[in-house]
């Protein structure tokens, strides 16, 4: 028999899983955005006029 407490616990777990997935997605987006910016900066400032 499924109890109300079991359902509430499962819902809480699913909500935490959803939050974790969102944070991971944002982390991936930040690393994707910052990687090209770092490359662009290093190529702009890394080489001196020859």
Secondary structure, 3 states (H helix, E strand, C coil): CCCHHHHHHHHHHHHHHHHHHHHHHHHHHHHHHHHHHHHHHHHHHHCCCC
